[in-house]
């Protein structure tokens, strides 16, 4: 989590239709949260102007819409949640809630499941609601003979849960998570398999490395 942007920077959160999400207006008088893709409004201190072995314009600007006031927008690549909460404040200070931002992961971690595009984070959020689940990572794996991508969920159980004692296995978790996805997200997203693991691979900045999970799962085949 982080509380403010870098000094001198401006940014917006955009939804799937490239429109600013409600949180971008920094309304602090309403509890709740909004998430979207983080986009930057140049110029800003520290922004790159070139890339090694990649085209800078293609990477950051190509295909980007204009901002609400015609600004040039720069792609960032993170999915961010804007959170407003006044639960800890007294009734007379409810309008003094300080908003904050929570990084959810890379927005390019999207999958095509059954012809429908969905972000890994969306699936993970509903799978994390299953009892005794600490965290999950959703990946799409292509079949060896082509065809539609398969949805695979890597699961880390809470520390005090012994899978054998709790009667957990891949199939029981798969059924529980499928119910959660069906009721809270989309009944068309079918889970192919669930893998219970001790931990998820992460970068130094604590982002889940789903690419490594895809490679690991492919090696199982």
TORTOR-608227 format. One line per field, with one value per residue (C-alpha): x, y, z. Coordinates in steps of 0.2 Angstrom, whole numbers. Example, Ala and Ser with C-alpha at 12.3 -4.5 7.8 and 13.67 -1.06 7.14 Angstrom:
BEGIN
xx	c(62 68) $
yy	c(-22 -5) $
zz	c(39 36) $
END
This chain:
BEGIN
xx	c(0 5 -2 2 10 28 30 25 16 -1 -11 -28 -37 -46 -59 -60 -68 -54 -65 -59 -65 -75 -60 -49 -59 -53 -70 -67 -84 -90 -84 -79 -66 -64 -50 -44 -28 -15 -11 1 0 17 28 34 51 60 50 60 62 70 71 84 79 61 52 48 32 25 28 20 9 3 -16 -18 -34 -33 -37 -53 -46 -36 -20 -8 -8 6 3 9 4 -2 -20 -23 -37 -42 -49 -59 -64 -70 -75 -61 -68 -81 -97 -93 -77 -83 -79 -60 -56 -39 -40 -26 -20 -17 -7 -17 -4 -1 -15 -8 -11 -27 -34 -46 -57 -71 -69 -71 -57 -54 -40 -31 -34 -53 -53 -41 -52 -66 -56 -48 -65 -65 -63 -45 -37 -23 -20 -21 -14 -24 -16 -22 -13 -14 -17 -3 -14 -20 -38 -45 -35 -37 -40 -28 -28 -13 -18 -9 -18 -18 -3 -13 -22 -16 -23 -24 -32 -44 -49 -43 -37 -37 -54 -63 -55 -59 -77 -77 -69 -80 -95 -87 -83 -100 -110 -98 -90 -96 -103 -94 -77 -73 -58 -48 -37 -31 -13 -10 7 17 20 19 34 36 47 57 42 31 21 16 26 13 24 34 18 14 31 30 12 18 32 20 11) $
yy	c(0 18 34 47 48 54 73 82 67 66 50 43 26 20 7 -6 7 19 30 38 28 36 35 46 61 58 59 56 58 41 25 12 7 8 0 3 3 16 29 43 61 68 76 70 68 52 47 38 44 29 10 -3 -14 -9 6 19 25 8 3 17 28 18 15 26 37 56 61 69 86 81 76 64 48 36 18 12 -6 -8 -12 0 1 18 15 27 22 32 17 22 40 47 53 71 67 56 68 68 50 50 39 27 16 -2 -10 -26 -32 -30 -25 -35 -51 -54 -70 -76 -89 -96 -81 -68 -58 -57 -51 -63 -51 -52 -71 -71 -59 -71 -86 -78 -78 -97 -103 -107 -99 -86 -81 -87 -84 -87 -92 -97 -112 -116 -134 -145 -146 -128 -124 -113 -108 -118 -109 -115 -108 -109 -109 -105 -111 -101 -106 -115 -126 -144 -149 -168 -164 -152 -164 -152 -158 -150 -156 -150 -133 -133 -136 -122 -109 -114 -110 -93 -88 -94 -83 -68 -66 -76 -94 -96 -96 -115 -120 -133 -138 -131 -133 -132 -124 -117 -100 -90 -83 -65 -51 -40 -28 -42 -44 -62 -69 -78 -82 -93 -102 -105 -112 -123 -130 -133 -143 -154 -159) $
zz	c(0 -3 3 -10 -28 -30 -28 -44 -52 -58 -62 -65 -63 -78 -80 -94 -105 -103 -92 -75 -61 -47 -35 -47 -41 -23 -16 3 9 3 11 -2 -15 -33 -44 -61 -72 -66 -80 -78 -84 -90 -87 -70 -62 -66 -81 -94 -112 -120 -118 -121 -136 -135 -143 -130 -138 -142 -124 -115 -127 -142 -141 -125 -125 -120 -102 -97 -101 -117 -107 -115 -105 -102 -98 -81 -81 -63 -57 -41 -29 -22 -4 7 24 39 50 63 64 75 68 68 59 45 31 37 31 22 6 2 -13 -14 -28 -34 -47 -66 -77 -91 -81 -91 -97 -110 -102 -113 -125 -111 -105 -86 -75 -64 -49 -51 -50 -36 -26 -26 -23 -8 0 2 20 26 10 13 -5 -23 -40 -56 -72 -89 -97 -115 -120 -127 -143 -143 -140 -126 -111 -95 -79 -65 -47 -36 -18 -2 14 30 42 54 42 38 22 27 44 36 22 9 -8 -25 -29 -14 -15 -34 -30 -16 -27 -42 -32 -27 -45 -50 -37 -36 -53 -68 -70 -87 -79 -76 -66 -74 -59 -42 -35 -16 -13 2 -6 -22 -31 -29 -35 -24 -24 -18 -34 -39 -53 -63 -77 -66 -61 -79 -82 -67 -72 -90 -83 -74 -91) $
END
